[in-house]
Structures are given as structure tokens and as C-alpha cells.
Amino acid sequence: MMPPQAAAVGGAAGFDAEDSDGGEAIKSRHNKYPIRVRFKNTTKDKVKLIWINEKGNDKKYDKIKAGQTFTCDTFETHPWLAIGKKGIETLINGNQAFLPQKYPGSGNEVTAEIHSSHVRLENIKSPSGGGPARVKFVNHYGGTVTLMHVDPSGRRHRMKDLHPRKAWVIDSCVGYYWLACEKGHREDDLVEMNYHWFYKVVPCNPERPQKVILTRMSDSSSSSSSD
């Protein structure tokens, strides 16, 4: 059965939901949906591939040389990180943490492109078009958080004040950027979203929205493991 229809970005404010998975941080939550992922390193340097286990701990998985690919079998809800050269931010499909998910037309294998980040807060803009994608925001920050989406002109739109321990679902668009700040604070005082200061919407299964956990910056161990 499909969940309720959320209002699209630009309309009314989605719907409130429960955080059925619980937990304080990003971690592998279950093994219900197997998926194959093809990681592609498009950076100029070797990267370390990190899997986050059921306890939320980083586990070194493999290394991928520049221009090379690596394919593995994993599960939806299992987060992955790519750690590049010190001082160079590395993203997977536009986000710090990659949570693989099948989506219409993807088949049983999805591609995860590892790339260096050149996104700056003052230049962030969403694309003018993109397929629909449902997002579930979960507030584990400890205070009320204001969720904002960034439009194609770079303007920020305050969409929801999300209270602690609450969740909210919205029908967004693939490629759209979201930001979050503590309610009443400056918009540049950002709250962490899945290990990063922004979240970029990716394709997903309409019945299983992509999950974004909001936490304090200091709560995350954005994987600084070294050789």
C-alpha cells in the first residue's frame, strides 16, 4: 500500500511521520532488500571505501584507484562513505553518505559515482527539473530544526519546523538541495544531514523514501580513518 501523498516542494507542507527505525545516527538498519552497487572513482586519487555497520561504526572495506570501479553486494539502508586525500572532500552521488536504493528503471544494480566536491554554500542551486523523489527527514538534533529547500535561483525556502524526535515526509525532486538550521538561528548555522551540511535528493523507490537524519555537527564521526 502506498503511503499518503505528500505535497510537492513549493506547495503545502508534506506530512508528519514516525521514525520507525529509531536510533541516533546513520547505521546499517536491516538486510531486507539486497542490492548490487558499482562504485566508480572519478577523482584523481585513490579513495578508501567505508561501510558503516549495524552499530554505526566505520569499517574499512576496500580501496579504489583513480578511474577504477569496484562492485559489491550489499543492502538498502547500509551507508557507505568514500575517503579521499586529506583535505579534499569526497562525495558519492552528490552526498557524503551513500545509502543504496533501487528505483524505477534501475534494475538490481545501481551506480555510485565517487567525486570531489566543489559545492560552496553561496553558490548552491537546485536544477530546474528532476524526477519526483520522496524524502523522509528525521530530527535527532536535540532541538527544533527548520528545513529549507534551495530553488534553481539559489533562494532558500523554509518548508518545515521539525521538532525533536519527529519525522516529516515530502515529495521533492531528484537533484534538489536541502539545508537545515536550528529554529531561530542564522540560516548559515547549519545542522548536519547524513554526515554533511546539505542533502542532495537522489532517485528512490516510491514506497521507501530516502531517509535523512539530522544531527549536531559534533555528533558525527565523518570518518577520518587513516592508513
Buried (B, 14 or more C-beta within 10 A) or exposed (E): EEBEEBBEBEEEEBBEBEBEBEEEBBBBBEEEBEBBBEBBBEBEEBBBBBBBEEEBEBEEBEBBEEEEBBEBEBBBBBBBBBBBEEEEEBBBBBBBBBBBBBBEEBEEEBEBBBBBBEBEEEEBBBEEEBEBBBBBBBBBBBBBBBBBBBBEEEEBEEBBBBBEEBBBBBBBBBBBBBBBBBEEEEEEEBBBBBBBBBBBBBBBBEEBBBBBBBBEBEEBEBBEEEE
